[in-house]
């Protein structure tokens, strides 16, 4: 079933508007060492991060009630991301498992990043999702070969940590993604990756799709609309910018 859903999602890509947008830039700030995952945006690890915000739905309409903050740090081994996700009502999977991959996690509330290193083959990239309950799924996407069974069996080794503040109606989610799962080259200051961040909120009858760089389509799988994630030093500077 997971494979079937992926194929259906990817088939929508052909209907998407393929014009290139003005790319957004998301700077990931260098950290000296790896840390345990931290979901508190006030924690010292996240202090130097330079946040970006998801402020629109997938069609470019403003969604101020769901303004989502995203921060990123990086080390020699890992890419870290923190999502701060306001919500109205949570749509959660019953009986969640945080120890095994959750098939079809996108049918519930999730935060996501799509990320790819190859600018010559932009239809190949990786997908990482987490739910407010700490469930996760990772996918190796190839839009030109949607029937490849290896993509949905792929395991990146990434980790997540989440918590829900029900009083404030905000959920927090942190990811740690090994660079070896993203890019065959070792990370360095100035490395630029293609990326887009998303959220899904609500049941199928009232589903909301949010995007950092709106894809202007019913699907997130439109790599022509991805922005740029740039690895910068601890002062926020990169050796080169695209």
C-alpha positions as CSV (number, residue, x, y, z in Angstrom):
1,X,0.0,0.0,0.0
2,X,2.8,2.4,0.8
3,X,4.3,1.8,-2.6
4,X,0.9,2.4,-4.3
5,X,0.5,5.7,-2.5
6,X,4.0,6.9,-3.5
7,X,3.2,6.0,-7.2
8,X,0.0,8.0,-7.0
9,X,1.7,11.0,-5.5
10,X,4.4,11.0,-8.0
11,X,2.0,10.7,-10.9
12,X,0.6,14.1,-10.0
13,X,3.9,15.8,-10.7
14,X,3.3,15.8,-14.4
15,X,0.3,18.1,-13.9
16,X,2.3,20.6,-11.9
17,X,3.4,24.0,-13.1
18,X,7.1,23.5,-14.0
19,X,8.1,27.2,-14.1
20,X,10.9,28.0,-11.7
21,X,10.1,30.3,-8.8
22,X,12.3,32.8,-7.0
23,X,14.3,30.4,-4.8
24,X,14.3,30.9,-1.0
25,X,17.5,30.5,0.9
26,X,17.6,28.6,4.3
27,X,21.0,28.9,6.1
28,X,22.0,26.0,8.3
29,X,24.6,27.2,10.9
30,X,27.6,25.1,11.8
31,X,28.0,23.6,15.2
32,X,31.2,22.2,16.7
33,X,29.9,18.9,17.8
34,X,26.9,16.6,17.7
35,X,24.3,16.8,20.5
36,X,21.2,14.9,21.7
37,X,18.0,16.0,19.9
38,X,16.5,19.1,21.6
39,X,12.9,20.3,21.0
40,X,13.2,23.5,23.0
41,X,13.9,26.4,20.6
42,X,15.4,28.4,23.5
43,X,18.1,25.7,24.0
44,X,21.7,26.8,23.5
45,X,22.1,24.6,20.5
46,X,19.4,26.4,18.6
47,X,20.4,29.9,19.7
48,X,22.6,30.6,16.7
49,X,20.2,29.1,14.2
50,X,18.8,31.4,11.5
51,X,15.1,30.5,11.2
52,X,12.9,30.5,8.2
53,X,9.1,30.3,8.3
54,X,6.3,28.4,6.5
55,X,3.7,31.1,6.0
56,X,1.6,29.8,3.0
57,X,-0.3,26.8,1.9
58,X,0.9,24.8,-1.0
59,X,-0.9,27.1,-3.4
60,X,0.7,30.2,-2.0
61,X,-2.2,31.4,0.1
62,X,-1.2,33.0,3.5
63,X,-1.9,30.8,6.5
64,X,-1.0,33.0,9.5
65,X,-2.6,30.7,12.1
66,X,-0.2,28.0,11.2
67,X,3.0,30.0,10.8
68,X,5.7,27.4,11.3
69,X,9.3,28.2,12.4
70,X,12.1,26.0,11.2
71,X,15.7,26.1,12.4
72,X,18.8,24.2,11.3
73,X,22.3,23.4,12.5
74,X,24.9,21.1,11.0
75,X,28.1,19.2,12.0
76,X,30.6,17.1,10.1
77,X,28.2,14.1,10.5
78,X,24.6,15.3,10.7
79,X,22.0,17.9,9.6
80,X,19.7,19.0,12.4
81,X,16.3,20.6,12.0
82,X,13.7,21.9,14.5
83,X,10.1,22.6,13.6
84,X,7.8,24.7,15.8
85,X,4.3,23.9,14.6
86,X,1.2,25.8,15.8
87,X,-2.0,23.8,15.4
88,X,-5.8,24.1,15.9
89,X,-6.7,20.4,16.3
90,X,-4.3,17.5,16.0
91,X,-5.0,14.6,13.7
92,X,-2.9,11.7,15.1
93,X,-2.6,8.0,14.3
94,X,-3.9,5.7,17.0
95,X,-1.4,3.4,18.6
96,X,1.7,5.1,17.3
97,X,5.0,3.3,17.0
98,X,8.3,5.3,17.5
99,X,10.6,2.3,17.0
100,X,9.7,1.3,13.5
101,X,8.9,3.2,10.3
102,X,5.2,4.2,9.9
103,X,3.8,3.5,6.5
104,X,1.6,6.2,5.1
105,X,2.5,8.6,7.8
106,X,1.5,11.4,5.5
107,X,-2.2,10.5,6.2
108,X,-1.8,12.2,9.6
109,X,-0.2,15.4,10.9
110,X,3.4,15.6,9.9
111,X,6.4,17.9,9.3
112,X,8.6,17.1,6.4
113,X,11.8,18.0,4.5
114,X,12.6,17.0,0.9
115,X,16.3,17.4,0.2
116,X,18.6,16.6,-2.7
117,X,22.2,17.2,-3.6
118,X,22.3,16.6,-7.4
119,X,21.5,19.8,-9.3
120,X,21.8,17.9,-12.6
121,X,19.1,15.4,-11.7
122,X,16.7,17.3,-9.6
123,X,14.0,14.6,-9.7
124,X,16.1,12.5,-7.3
125,X,15.9,13.5,-3.7
126,X,15.2,12.2,-0.2
127,X,12.1,12.7,1.9
128,X,12.0,12.7,5.7
129,X,8.8,13.0,7.8
130,X,7.9,13.0,11.5
131,X,4.6,13.2,13.4
132,X,3.8,15.1,16.7
133,X,3.9,11.6,18.3
134,X,7.5,10.9,17.2
135,X,6.6,8.5,14.4
136,X,8.8,8.7,11.3
137,X,9.2,7.7,7.7
138,X,12.0,8.2,5.1
139,X,11.9,7.7,1.3
140,X,14.4,7.7,-1.5
141,X,12.4,9.4,-4.3
142,X,13.0,9.1,-8.0
143,X,10.3,10.8,-10.0
144,X,11.6,9.2,-13.2
145,X,11.4,5.7,-11.8
146,X,8.4,5.7,-9.5
147,X,8.0,1.9,-9.6
148,X,11.5,1.3,-8.1
149,X,10.8,-0.8,-5.0
150,X,14.1,0.2,-3.4
151,X,13.0,3.7,-2.7
152,X,10.3,2.9,-0.2
153,X,12.5,0.2,1.5
154,X,15.4,2.7,2.0
155,X,16.5,3.4,5.6
156,X,18.5,6.6,6.2
157,X,19.2,6.1,9.9
158,X,17.7,9.5,10.8
159,X,16.3,10.2,14.2
160,X,13.5,12.3,15.5
161,X,12.3,13.7,18.9
162,X,9.0,15.5,19.4
163,X,6.7,16.9,22.1
164,X,3.2,18.4,22.2
165,X,2.4,21.5,24.2
166,X,-1.4,21.1,24.3
167,X,-1.9,24.2,26.4
168,X,-0.3,26.5,23.8
169,X,-1.4,24.3,20.9
170,X,2.1,24.0,19.5
171,X,4.0,20.8,18.7
172,X,7.8,20.7,18.4
173,X,9.8,18.3,16.3
174,X,13.6,17.8,15.9
175,X,15.4,15.7,13.2
176,X,18.9,14.5,13.0
177,X,19.8,13.3,9.5
178,X,23.1,11.7,8.7
179,X,24.8,13.6,5.8
180,X,25.8,10.2,4.4
181,X,22.0,9.8,3.6
182,X,21.8,13.1,1.8
183,X,25.0,13.8,-0.1
184,X,27.9,11.5,-1.2
185,X,30.3,14.4,-0.5
186,X,31.3,15.4,3.0
187,X,29.6,18.6,4.2
188,X,31.6,21.9,4.3
189,X,30.9,25.6,4.6
190,X,29.3,26.7,1.4
191,X,27.7,23.3,0.5
192,X,24.3,24.0,-1.1
193,X,21.5,21.5,-1.2
194,X,18.1,21.7,-2.9
195,X,15.4,21.6,-0.2
196,X,11.8,22.3,0.6
197,X,9.9,22.0,3.9
198,X,6.3,21.1,4.4
199,X,3.5,20.4,6.9
200,X,0.3,18.4,6.7
201,X,-2.5,19.3,9.1
202,X,-5.9,17.8,9.7
203,X,-8.0,14.8,8.5
204,X,-8.6,13.9,4.9
205,X,-11.9,15.7,4.9
206,X,-10.2,19.0,5.9
207,X,-6.6,18.5,5.0
208,X,-4.3,21.5,5.0
209,X,-1.0,21.5,3.1
210,X,1.7,24.1,4.0
211,X,4.9,24.8,2.2
212,X,8.0,26.9,2.7
213,X,8.3,27.2,-1.1
214,X,4.7,26.7,-2.4
215,X,4.7,24.2,-5.3
216,X,1.5,25.6,-6.8
217,X,0.2,22.0,-7.1
218,X,-1.8,19.5,-5.2
219,X,1.4,17.6,-4.5
220,X,4.6,18.5,-2.7
221,X,6.6,16.5,-5.3
222,X,7.5,19.4,-7.6
223,X,11.3,19.7,-7.3
224,X,11.4,22.7,-9.7
225,X,10.0,24.7,-6.8
226,X,12.6,23.6,-4.1
227,X,14.6,26.3,-2.4
228,X,18.2,26.2,-1.3
229,X,19.6,25.0,2.0
230,X,23.1,26.5,2.4
231,X,25.7,25.3,5.0
232,X,27.2,28.4,6.7
233,X,29.8,28.8,9.4
234,X,29.1,29.8,13.0
235,X,28.9,33.5,12.0
236,X,26.3,32.8,9.3
237,X,28.7,33.1,6.3
238,X,29.2,30.8,3.4
239,X,32.2,30.5,1.0
240,X,29.8,30.7,-1.9
241,X,26.1,31.3,-2.6
242,X,24.2,30.1,-5.7
